[in-house]
Amino acid sequence: MFTPNTWSWIFLFIAGILEICWAIGLKYTNGFTKLIPSIFTILTLTGSMYLLAKTSQFLPIGTAYGVWVGIGALGAATLGIFLFNESASPIRIFFLFLLLISIIGLKLTA
């Protein structure tokens, strides 16, 4: 079956997805003045932090945190392009690609 290390990577990926959710959710809270988006943001933030903490029991914190932040940043920036009409300039796409390469590199060297 899965080893604790394998579960850690699965939980870390889920934590990264939840980070994307709360980061995007922040935009919809309107400064935490809208109830439903605020609840969603707080719940996904809590879940993301909890899973990050669990993964740090088995993975080096520098790797876990770097991958977590990378997934969140890459996802939030990508969704920002599609949901909020943020810039999709070639140089921005290039740096998002570098971020993806960095996430993969941290996984491969852990």
PyMOL commands that set and color helices and strands:
alter all, ss='L'
color gray80, all
select helices_A, chain A and resi 4-29+35-55+61-83+90-109
alter helices_A, ss='H'
color red, helices_A
deselect
rebuild
show_as cartoon
